[in-house]
Amino acid sequence: MGINLTNFLSSKSKNKRMMEFQDLDHIDGVSISAISANLYKNSRDDLVMFYFRDGANHASVYTQSKVISENIKWNLKQKAKKILSLIVNTRNANCFTGKQGYKSLEKIAEVAAYQLTEKQKNDEDHPKKIKPKEIIFGCTGTIGETFPEEKIINHIPYLVEQIKYTQNKYIWMKAALGIMTTDTEPKMAMEDCFIGKSPIKIFGIAKGSGMIQPNMATTLGYIFTDAEIPNDILKKLLKKNVATTFNAISCDSDTSTNDMVSIFSTSKIKHSKINNINDDKIAEFDESLNKVLLNLAKRVVADGEGASKFITINVQNCKKENDAKKVGFSIANSPLVKTAIAGEDPNWGRIIMAIGKSGVTFDTDKLSVKFGEINIVSNGKKNPNYNETECFEYMKNNSIDIYVDISNGSKNFTTYTMDLTKKYIEINSDYRS
């Protein structure tokens, strides 16, 4: 089992890099395979399968773009109560591929269903026939290129053959690496919690680096748990927690055609029945799910294309949460703000500009702005004690915290973004090569 992505290995040894990540181990009911289907010129993992031997309850949220990929169209049509497999490819978005792209998924699902059925016959005491509609897809990569149907179909038997029933950190790492495109780091997160007295695991992986201002999710994000939670409650939990995590990030203000975040519940841990989202027994699970999603979302921002600074924008005391969100994203998506921070210039006038263009109405005489603990604007005026030299020093940090106090209510929202560097232009001018 090799971990072969060059940009992950970089100048450090594999073992040293592995120490940087949480110890995701085994979740009962989840099996993983990651292989190369030769979708890239170099031989790297680019096709990943998650296999749920007994099926998994599931829920997904998808991009709100008016242009969506063929795999999302496929997923939306599937109404199976349980999912048996998720197949993810990189290098090709399967978007603007028309009928060919969709029919390719039909063929791949048929082949994968047959191969997994045969595996059931070989490995299970009570095998079942797996149906194409019990398989969903994640696709990421270049838009508008012919979908590599033949390459993927030819590699499905090997993909199934390589399924690992018992997971460890290296296998999760292979999966996280296998779904990457321009990412320079795999993204993994985990939390342990309890439902009642039963110990529960929540694991997650994600990819995303560019084309990131999700309007529901990130480019790809997959969450796995051994809890027993019905589909409808999973949906509510996911939608609720995406709102303050993946829907609170922006790298470049662009929403992908392929955005999806999914959660899969294998029901392998038996605990008290969960009847609704407000059930007290699920409170700790809810909190832990948010932590996993936020961890992954922050990793997407930190690995934003060309990023050198991680920026947190805390907008406080607005009339409505949506007002705070508008102000936060107005700052986060301003090229002038992002380039100033990249240049380590505390040009707070650009923050004021971005607040003003947000469309939110407020009393400017009550506005306050801080960089970290440095008071820059107080009650609508430059703070008389503001020391720009101190602020210049603060801007040298890798993490920048911006605080904006609107002072006309009690609602808050936190937005996460990164700076805009020359490297971003280099990456995106050479993306397809």
ABEGO torsion letter per residue (X at the ends): XBBABAAAAEABBAAAAAAABBBBBBBBGBBBBBBBAGABABBBBABBBBBBAAEBBBBBBBBABABBBAAAAAAAABABABBABBBBBBGBAGBGAEAAAAAAAAAAAAAAAAAAAAAAAAABABBBBBBAAABBBBBBEBBGBBBBAAAAAAAAAAAAAABBABBBAAAAAAAAAAABBABABBBBBBBBBBBEABBBBBBBBBBEABGBBBBGBBABBBBBBABBBBAAAAAAAAAAAAAABAAABBAAGBBBAABBBBBBBAGABBBBBBABAABAAAAAAAAAAAAAAAAAAAAAAAABBGBABBBBBBBBGBABAAAAAAAAAAAAABAAAAAAAAAGBBBAAAAAAAAAAAGBBBBAAABBBBBEABBABBGGBBBAABBAAAAAAAAABABBBBBBBAGABABBBBBBBBBBBAAAAAAAAAAAX
